[in-house]
Amino acid sequence: MFKPGTLWNDTDGRPIQAHGGGVLFDRGTYYWFGENKDAPNVVGVDGAFLARVDVRGVSCYSSQDLLHWKNEGIVLPAVPDDPAHDLHPSRVAERPKVIYNARTKQYVLWLHIDSPDYTYARTGRAVSDTPTGPYRYVGSIAPAGADSRDMTVFQDTDGAAYLFFSSDWNKTTRIVRLTDDYLDTTGPVTEAFAGSSREAPAVWTHEGRYYFIGSGCTGWAANAAEYAVAPAPLGPWEVRGNPCVGPGTETTFGAQSTFVLPVAGRPGAFVFLADRWNADDLQASRYVWLPLEMDGEKVTVRWWDEWDLSAFDDGR
């Protein structure tokens, strides 16, 4: 059973380290990518623990059933020998997402790259010939010339891919299409939710419509999620409100969105993925995975103490 918010170990019996991540389904296997925070919080000059962990890299786990995960290792490691490198331990590397490019036959990883004070605000890219890496880092960009913090990539059913990213110090969500090789941005930029300060974006499609869930901006503290609907990835986007139902609605069950996963072989079945951050001990942060219900254009994320994939069988 999935038990949201509780300790989740891999098949070796160790806590899963895949925070802020996303899941790729490829050739019958799910691959979960996320931030590896398997280290104590950094100690500041005053001796207090800071709400950060030195960059260790991007972890990958594999599964056939979404419940039992094998550790495939750190597939994009930190670069400790070069203080100027985007992946130096002193930097910020967050929210990795991987999509497969059928044209180039490469797996393309995007992630938020930043300085500790979050003024660098760029997106990094890496590529691999296999889902489990190793991934080769190809550098970072300011997408469409803008600052970029929390982000996700979304691959549409026609193969086109899009970058959704928090910009203008999170005040605006920008959306732009990726080039055919998925390594840069191209074309017009949509500015969505202007002035609403959203982060932690997750995007999916269902029955010809497009959906977005994001959080507010309250640091490591949880807040209410909000979802929106659009006829196309570039919008226009219409905000519909908080999708959560149950105890903890106003804090997204004490968690923050990171991804919405379509369940393979179950049309209309989606899993809402979120992180329950522990700012004082980030390596002990937990995962909140819940069924996401679609009723027309209405999205509901309902709290379950425990559940399995049979939750989708009765259409709830």
C-alpha positions as CSV (number, residue, x, y, z in Angstrom):
1,M,0.0,0.0,0.0
2,F,1.0,3.6,-0.6
3,K,1.1,5.3,2.8
4,P,1.5,9.1,2.1
5,G,3.9,11.0,4.3
6,T,5.5,7.9,5.9
7,L,9.1,6.6,5.5
8,W,9.5,5.0,2.1
9,N,12.4,2.6,1.6
10,D,13.9,1.3,-1.6
11,T,14.4,-2.4,-2.3
12,D,17.7,-2.3,-0.4
13,G,15.9,-1.0,2.7
14,R,17.2,2.5,2.5
15,P,15.1,5.7,2.4
16,I,14.4,6.8,-1.1
17,Q,16.2,10.0,-2.0
18,A,14.3,11.5,-5.0
19,H,13.0,14.8,-3.8
20,G,11.4,17.5,-6.0
21,G,11.4,14.9,-8.8
22,G,9.4,13.4,-11.6
23,V,8.7,10.0,-13.1
24,L,9.3,8.7,-16.7
25,F,7.6,5.6,-18.0
26,D,9.8,3.9,-20.6
27,R,9.5,0.5,-22.2
28,G,7.5,-1.0,-19.3
29,T,9.5,0.5,-16.5
30,Y,8.9,3.6,-14.4
31,Y,12.0,5.7,-13.6
32,W,11.8,8.1,-10.7
33,F,14.3,11.0,-10.8
34,G,14.9,13.4,-7.9
35,E,17.2,15.4,-5.7
36,N,19.5,13.2,-3.6
37,K,19.6,14.9,-0.2
38,D,21.3,12.0,1.7
39,A,23.5,14.3,3.9
40,P,23.0,16.4,6.9
41,N,21.9,20.0,6.5
42,V,24.7,22.5,6.0
43,V,25.9,24.2,9.2
44,G,26.1,28.1,9.0
45,V,28.8,30.3,10.3
46,D,26.9,30.8,13.5
47,G,26.7,27.0,14.1
48,A,23.0,26.8,13.2
49,F,21.7,24.3,10.6
50,L,20.7,26.0,7.3
51,A,17.8,24.8,5.3
52,R,20.0,23.4,2.6
53,V,22.1,20.3,1.8
54,D,25.2,20.4,-0.4
55,V,24.4,19.3,-4.0
56,R,25.0,15.5,-4.3
57,G,23.3,15.0,-7.6
58,V,20.2,13.5,-9.3
59,S,19.1,10.1,-8.1
60,C,17.3,7.5,-10.3
61,Y,15.0,4.6,-9.1
62,S,13.3,2.0,-11.2
63,S,10.0,0.1,-10.7
64,Q,7.4,-1.9,-12.5
65,D,4.6,-1.4,-9.9
66,L,5.2,2.2,-8.6
67,L,5.5,0.8,-5.1
68,H,8.8,-1.1,-5.0
69,W,11.8,1.0,-6.2
70,K,15.3,-0.2,-7.0
71,N,18.1,2.3,-6.5
72,E,19.9,2.9,-9.9
73,G,22.3,5.3,-8.2
74,I,23.2,9.0,-8.8
75,V,22.9,9.4,-12.5
76,L,24.0,13.1,-12.7
77,P,26.6,13.6,-9.9
78,A,27.8,16.8,-8.3
79,V,31.1,18.2,-9.5
80,P,33.2,18.9,-6.3
81,D,36.5,19.8,-8.0
82,D,35.2,22.9,-9.9
83,P,33.7,25.7,-7.7
84,A,32.5,27.5,-10.8
85,H,30.5,24.5,-12.1
86,D,26.7,24.6,-12.0
87,L,26.8,21.2,-10.1
88,H,29.4,22.2,-7.5
89,P,28.2,21.1,-4.0
90,S,27.9,24.7,-2.9
91,R,25.3,25.4,-5.6
92,V,21.6,24.6,-6.0
93,A,20.3,21.8,-8.2
94,E,16.6,21.1,-7.9
95,R,13.4,19.6,-9.5
96,P,14.9,17.3,-12.1
97,K,12.6,16.0,-14.8
98,V,13.5,13.6,-17.7
99,I,11.7,13.1,-21.1
100,Y,12.7,10.9,-24.0
101,N,13.4,12.4,-27.4
102,A,12.4,9.8,-30.1
103,R,14.1,11.9,-32.8
104,T,17.5,12.1,-31.2
105,K,17.1,8.8,-29.2
106,Q,18.3,10.6,-26.1
107,Y,16.9,11.0,-22.6
108,V,16.9,14.7,-21.7
109,L,17.1,15.9,-18.1
110,W,16.1,19.4,-17.2
111,L,16.6,20.9,-13.7
112,H,16.7,24.2,-11.8
113,I,20.2,25.5,-11.4
114,D,20.9,28.3,-9.0
115,S,23.3,30.0,-6.5
116,P,22.7,29.7,-2.8
117,D,21.0,33.2,-2.8
118,Y,18.8,32.2,-5.8
119,T,20.1,35.0,-7.9
120,Y,21.6,32.8,-10.7
121,A,18.2,31.4,-11.6
122,R,18.8,29.2,-14.7
123,T,17.8,25.8,-16.1
124,G,20.4,23.1,-16.6
125,R,20.2,20.3,-19.2
126,A,21.9,16.9,-19.4
127,V,21.6,14.0,-21.8
128,S,22.0,10.2,-21.8
129,D,21.5,7.2,-24.2
130,T,19.8,5.2,-21.4
131,P,17.3,6.2,-18.8
132,T,19.6,5.2,-15.9
133,G,22.5,7.3,-17.2
134,P,25.1,8.4,-16.7
135,Y,23.9,11.8,-17.9
136,R,26.3,14.3,-19.5
137,Y,25.8,17.8,-18.4
138,V,25.5,20.3,-21.3
139,G,25.2,23.6,-19.4
140,S,22.6,26.0,-18.2
141,I,20.5,28.7,-19.9
142,A,18.3,31.6,-18.9
143,P,15.2,30.2,-20.8
144,A,13.8,32.7,-23.3
145,G,16.2,35.3,-21.7
146,A,14.3,35.1,-18.3
147,D,15.1,34.1,-14.8
148,S,14.0,30.6,-13.9
149,R,13.5,28.9,-10.5
150,D,11.1,26.1,-9.9
151,M,10.3,24.4,-13.2
152,T,9.0,21.3,-14.9
153,V,9.0,20.0,-18.5
154,F,5.9,18.6,-20.1
155,Q,5.9,16.3,-23.2
156,D,2.6,16.4,-25.2
157,T,1.1,13.5,-27.0
158,D,2.4,14.8,-30.4
159,G,6.0,14.8,-29.1
160,A,6.3,18.6,-28.6
161,A,7.8,19.5,-25.2
162,Y,7.3,22.6,-23.1
163,L,9.1,24.3,-20.2
164,F,7.0,25.7,-17.4
165,F,9.0,27.9,-15.0
166,S,8.6,30.4,-12.2
167,S,10.1,33.7,-13.2
168,D,10.3,37.3,-12.1
169,W,11.3,36.1,-8.7
170,N,8.3,33.7,-8.9
171,K,5.7,36.3,-9.6
172,T,5.0,35.0,-13.1
173,T,4.8,31.5,-14.5
174,R,6.3,31.4,-18.0
175,I,5.7,28.7,-20.6
176,V,7.7,28.2,-23.7
177,R,8.1,25.3,-26.2
178,L,11.4,23.4,-26.4
179,T,13.4,23.0,-29.6
180,D,13.1,19.7,-31.5
181,D,16.1,18.3,-29.6
182,Y,14.6,19.4,-26.3
183,L,17.8,21.3,-25.4
184,D,16.7,24.9,-25.8
185,T,13.6,27.0,-26.0
186,T,11.9,28.4,-29.1
187,G,9.0,30.5,-30.2
188,P,6.6,32.7,-28.2
189,V,6.4,32.8,-24.4
190,T,3.2,32.7,-22.5
191,E,3.0,34.6,-19.2
192,A,0.5,32.9,-16.9
193,F,-0.8,33.6,-13.4
194,A,0.9,37.1,-13.4
195,G,1.5,38.4,-9.9
196,S,0.2,35.3,-8.2
197,S,3.6,34.0,-7.1
198,R,3.3,30.3,-7.9
199,E,6.0,27.6,-7.8
200,A,6.3,23.8,-7.8
201,P,4.6,23.3,-11.2
202,A,3.2,20.0,-12.3
203,V,1.5,19.6,-15.7
204,W,-0.5,16.9,-17.5
205,T,-3.1,16.4,-20.2
206,H,-6.4,14.5,-20.2
207,E,-9.1,14.2,-23.0
208,G,-7.7,17.1,-25.0
209,R,-7.4,19.6,-22.1
210,Y,-4.2,20.6,-20.2
211,Y,-3.9,20.9,-16.4
212,F,-1.5,22.7,-14.1
213,I,-1.0,22.4,-10.3
214,G,1.3,24.7,-8.4
215,S,1.9,25.9,-4.9
216,G,2.2,29.4,-3.4
217,C,5.5,30.8,-2.3
218,T,6.1,30.4,1.5
219,G,9.6,29.0,1.6
220,W,9.8,25.5,3.0
221,A,6.3,25.9,4.7
222,A,3.4,24.2,3.0
223,N,0.5,26.1,1.6
224,A,-2.7,25.6,-0.5
225,A,-2.3,24.2,-4.0
226,E,-4.1,25.7,-6.9
227,Y,-5.0,24.2,-10.3
228,A,-5.7,25.6,-13.7
229,V,-7.1,24.4,-17.0
230,A,-6.2,25.4,-20.6
231,P,-7.0,24.3,-24.2
232,A,-3.3,24.1,-25.1
233,P,0.0,24.1,-23.2
234,L,0.6,27.8,-24.1
235,G,-2.8,28.6,-22.7
236,P,-4.8,30.6,-22.0
237,W,-4.9,29.2,-18.5
238,E,-8.0,29.5,-16.3
239,V,-7.5,29.2,-12.5
240,R,-10.0,26.8,-10.9
241,G,-8.9,26.8,-7.2
242,N,-7.7,24.3,-4.6
243,P,-8.1,20.6,-5.7
244,C,-7.5,19.1,-2.3
245,V,-10.2,17.5,-0.2
246,G,-9.7,16.2,3.4
247,P,-7.7,17.0,6.4
248,G,-4.8,19.4,5.6
249,T,-6.5,20.9,2.6
250,E,-5.1,24.4,3.2
251,T,-1.5,23.1,3.3
252,T,-1.7,20.4,0.5
253,F,-1.6,17.8,3.2
254,G,1.6,19.4,4.6
255,A,3.3,18.9,1.2
256,Q,4.2,20.7,-2.1
257,S,3.5,19.5,-5.6
258,T,6.2,18.2,-7.9
259,F,4.6,16.0,-10.6
260,V,1.4,14.4,-11.9
261,L,2.0,10.9,-13.2
262,P,-0.3,9.1,-15.7
263,V,-0.6,5.4,-14.7
264,A,0.4,3.2,-17.6
265,G,-2.4,1.0,-18.9
266,R,-5.1,2.9,-16.9
267,P,-6.5,5.7,-19.1
268,G,-7.7,8.6,-16.9
269,A,-5.7,7.4,-13.8
270,F,-3.2,9.9,-12.4
271,V,-1.1,10.0,-9.3
272,F,-0.4,13.4,-7.6
273,L,3.3,13.5,-6.4
274,A,4.3,15.9,-3.6
275,D,7.1,16.4,-1.1
276,R,6.6,16.9,2.6
277,W,9.7,19.0,3.3
278,N,11.6,18.8,6.6
279,A,13.6,22.0,6.5
280,D,15.6,21.2,9.6
281,D,16.6,17.8,8.2
282,L,16.0,17.7,4.5
283,Q,17.3,14.1,4.0
284,A,14.3,13.1,6.2
285,S,11.7,14.8,4.0
286,R,8.9,12.4,3.0
287,Y,6.7,11.9,-0.1
288,V,3.0,12.3,-0.4
289,W,1.6,10.3,-3.3
290,L,-2.2,10.4,-3.8
291,P,-4.8,9.4,-6.4
292,L,-5.8,12.4,-8.6
293,E,-9.4,12.2,-9.7
294,M,-10.7,13.7,-13.0
295,D,-14.4,14.5,-13.4
296,G,-14.8,16.4,-16.6
297,E,-12.5,19.4,-16.0
298,K,-12.7,19.1,-12.3
299,V,-9.6,17.9,-10.5
300,T,-9.7,16.4,-7.0
301,V,-6.9,15.3,-4.8
302,R,-8.4,13.5,-1.8
303,W,-6.5,12.4,1.3
304,W,-6.0,8.6,1.9
305,D,-4.2,7.2,4.9
306,E,-3.2,4.3,2.7
307,W,-4.2,3.1,-0.8
308,D,-3.2,1.0,-3.8
309,L,-3.9,1.2,-7.5
310,S,-7.3,-0.4,-7.0
311,A,-8.4,3.1,-5.9
312,F,-8.8,3.8,-9.6
313,D,-11.0,0.8,-10.3
314,D,-14.3,2.4,-9.1
315,G,-13.6,5.6,-11.0
316,R,-12.9,7.7,-7.8
